[in-house]
Amino acid sequence: MRLLLFCFLLLSSLVSCNLKEEGKEKVKTYFDLETFFKNEAKRLSAKNQMIDKTVIINGKTERKKLTITNWEKEFSAFIDADINKTSWKGFFVISNINHTKIYASNSDKIAVKKLEVTTENGNILAIKIFVANINSLYTSRDSLSYYPDSLYEIKKVQHIKLMDQKKYDVIGRF
């Protein structure tokens, strides 16, 4: 009987700890890019709106008018730049300039160097993200911009040692 009671108490405490951990993950310290862009993906999917998309790779341009079928995939670079990782808590300095909230980090361990969110009357006007991955073999710098219902842009420059630099831009106009 004691063994059964002990097992029950042990199991209860483990479940309780897991529930507490799950609750902690939902609290976002910084601006929640992941939720914002997933909501934008749902909204834009429902609109089924055509966009004018331009892709430039090392100076070669391709432009098409199309309907994006998977906005979450289209926004994956923005979603991946979410700064609310548990291990990044406390590494960002937050400042405000006019209507722009800036989250900046100078840590070598964190790829996202800066996130700027511009709002007016509670509405998001612009999001800009600057990402840098640098090590002895690889350098990558990304600049991501989003202006709701207007434009999104992904600029990337990458260089792998012993290979040519690669540069690409993706521009979507609503």
C-alpha positions in Angstrom: 0.0 0.0 0.0 2.8 2.4 0.9 4.6 1.6 -2.4 1.4 2.4 -4.3 0.9 5.7 -2.4 4.6 6.6 -3.1 4.2 5.9 -6.8 1.1 7.9 -7.0 2.7 10.9 -5.2 5.8 10.6 -7.4 3.7 10.6 -10.6 1.6 13.5 -9.4 4.6 15.6 -8.7 6.1 14.8 -12.1 2.9 15.8 -13.9 2.7 18.9 -11.8 6.2 19.9 -12.7 5.5 19.4 -16.4 2.4 21.5 -16.3 4.3 24.3 -14.6 7.0 24.1 -17.3 4.4 24.3 -20.0 2.9 27.4 -18.5 6.3 29.1 -18.3 6.9 28.5 -22.0 3.8 30.5 -22.9 5.1 33.7 -21.2 6.9 35.7 -23.8 9.6 38.1 -22.6 10.0 40.0 -25.9 7.8 40.7 -28.9 6.3 37.4 -30.1 7.4 37.2 -33.8 6.3 33.5 -34.1 2.7 34.2 -33.0 2.5 37.4 -35.0 3.6 35.8 -38.3 1.6 32.7 -37.8 -1.5 34.9 -37.4 -0.5 36.9 -40.4 -0.2 33.6 -42.4 -3.7 32.6 -41.4 -5.1 36.1 -42.3 -3.3 36.3 -45.6 -4.3 32.7 -46.5 -8.0 33.6 -45.9 -7.6 36.7 -48.2 -6.2 34.5 -51.0 -4.6 37.7 -52.3 -2.2 37.8 -55.3 1.2 39.2 -54.8 4.0 40.5 -57.0 7.0 38.4 -56.0 10.6 39.2 -57.1 13.5 36.9 -56.5 17.0 38.1 -57.2 19.9 35.6 -56.9 23.4 37.0 -57.5 22.0 39.7 -59.8 19.6 37.4 -61.8 16.0 38.5 -61.4 12.8 36.5 -61.7 9.4 38.2 -61.2 5.9 36.6 -61.0 2.4 37.5 -59.9 1.1 34.6 -57.8 -1.0 33.4 -54.9 1.0 32.1 -52.0 -0.5 28.8 -50.9 1.6 28.4 -47.7 2.2 31.7 -46.0 3.7 30.1 -42.9 6.4 28.6 -45.1 6.8 32.0 -46.9 7.3 33.7 -43.5 9.6 30.9 -42.1 12.6 33.2 -42.0 10.6 35.7 -39.9 9.2 33.0 -37.6 12.7 31.4 -37.2 14.0 34.8 -36.0 11.8 34.8 -32.9 13.8 36.1 -29.9 11.8 34.4 -27.2 14.0 31.3 -26.8 14.4 30.4 -23.2 18.2 30.5 -23.4 18.1 34.0 -24.8 16.2 35.6 -22.0 18.0 38.6 -20.6 20.3 38.9 -23.6 18.3 41.7 -25.3 18.4 45.4 -24.4 15.0 47.0 -25.0 14.8 50.7 -26.1 12.1 52.9 -27.5 12.6 55.6 -30.2 9.4 57.4 -31.2 7.0 54.6 -32.2 9.7 51.9 -32.6 10.6 49.4 -29.9 14.1 48.0 -30.4 15.4 44.7 -29.1 19.2 44.5 -29.5 21.8 41.9 -28.5 25.5 42.0 -29.0 26.0 38.4 -27.9 28.1 36.2 -30.2 25.9 33.2 -29.2 22.7 34.9 -30.5 22.2 35.2 -34.3 19.4 37.8 -34.1 21.2 41.0 -33.5 18.2 43.4 -33.6 14.5 43.4 -33.9 12.6 46.7 -34.5 8.8 46.9 -34.2 7.1 50.1 -35.3 3.6 50.7 -34.1 1.0 53.4 -34.3 -2.3 53.4 -32.3 -1.6 49.7 -31.4 -1.2 48.7 -35.1 2.0 47.3 -36.4 3.4 49.4 -39.2 6.8 47.7 -39.7 9.0 44.9 -38.4 12.7 44.8 -39.2 15.0 42.0 -38.2 18.8 41.8 -38.5 20.5 38.4 -38.2 24.2 37.6 -38.4 25.8 34.1 -38.2 29.6 34.3 -38.2 32.1 31.5 -37.6 35.5 30.5 -39.0 33.9 28.7 -42.0 30.7 30.6 -42.7 29.3 34.1 -42.7 25.7 34.9 -43.2 23.9 38.3 -42.8 20.1 38.6 -43.2 17.9 41.6 -43.2 14.1 41.0 -43.0 11.5 43.6 -43.4 7.7 43.4 -43.2 5.1 46.1 -43.8 1.6 44.6 -43.3 -0.5 44.6 -46.5 2.3 46.4 -48.4 5.6 44.6 -48.7 7.9 41.9 -47.2 11.6 41.6 -48.1 14.3 39.1 -47.2 17.9 40.0 -48.0 20.6 37.5 -47.5 24.4 37.6 -48.1 26.3 34.4 -47.3 29.9 33.4 -47.8 31.3 29.9 -47.2 35.1 29.8 -47.1 36.7 28.7 -50.4 33.4 29.5 -52.3 32.0 32.5 -53.9 29.7 34.8 -52.0 26.0 34.3 -52.6 23.5 37.1 -52.4 19.7 36.9 -52.7 16.7 39.1 -52.2 13.0 38.1 -52.0 10.5 40.9 -52.3 6.8 40.4 -52.1 4.5 43.3 -52.9 0.8 43.1 -52.0 
